């Protein structure tokens, strides 16, 4: 009898990402890619730079009033981005 070693491709890819410690990098990229979808076009157009480091999302904006407004909704933004990615990738946001 032949041993069945079949797995769904998604499972194999996830195993490889974990094995080579790439899962975190992929999730950080997903957070950045999700920014426009979660925040909308008007916020995305006022975002000049965005990156993730040490579970913190750094967002540079070209609008001071928008920066202040987003500070009030920081917890909701974190929750929405993590939900969009499907993992807890960030736990803080720094707006500048």
N, C-alpha and C positions, 0 to 999 in steps of 0.2 A: 504494500500500500504506500502511496506517495504522500509525503508530508506537505500539507497545504500552508504555504508561507505568504499568502496574499494579504495585503493590507490596502486600505483606501489610500490614494495618493496624498490627500490632505494630511492624513495621519503620519505618513512617511516624511513629508516635508516638515511638519511640526517637530518630529523626532530629530531630524537633521538640524533644524534651527536651534533646538535645545542643546544638542550634542556639541555644536560648534559655537555656542554662546552668541548666536546672532538674533535670538528672539527679542532681546531688549532693544537692539538697534532698529530692528524692523518696526517694533511698536512705537519707538520715538519718531520714526519717519511717518508712521500712520497718524500720529497726533498732529504733526505739522501739516500733513496733507488734508486732515480733517478740519483744520482751522476755518477755511472758507465756508465749508458746508455747515458747520456748527454756528459760526458767528454771522454769516451772511456776507453778501458782496460789499456792502457799505463799510463794514469794519475791515474786511480783507483788503480793500483798496486803500485804507489808511494805515495798513500794516507795512512797515518798511523792512523789518527783519524779524525772524522768528527761529528759535532753536531750543533744544532740550539739553539740559545738563544736570545730572544728579537729581533726577525726579522733579526738576523745576523747569517750567516753561518760561522762556525769556521772550518777551514780545516788545518790539520797538514800534511805536506809533508816531505818526506825524500830526496828531491832534491832541492837545492837552485836555480839552473838555471830554473827549472820548476816553482818554486814559483815566480820568477821574470817575467817569460813569462805569467803566469796566471794573474798577477797583471795588465798587459796591456789589458787584455780581460775581466776584472772583470764585467763591465756593461753587456756585451753580455752573460756571464755565468749566471748572476742573471736573466736576461730576459729568457734565455733558460730553466733554472730550474723552474721558476715560470710558464712558458708556459706548461712544462711537467706535472706539478701538477694541473694546471688549476685554480690557485689562487695566489694572491700576498702574498707569505709566507715569503720571505726574501727581504730585500732592501740593504743589505751590505754583503760583504764577507771579512773575515780576514784570510789571509794565514800565517802560521807559520811553 
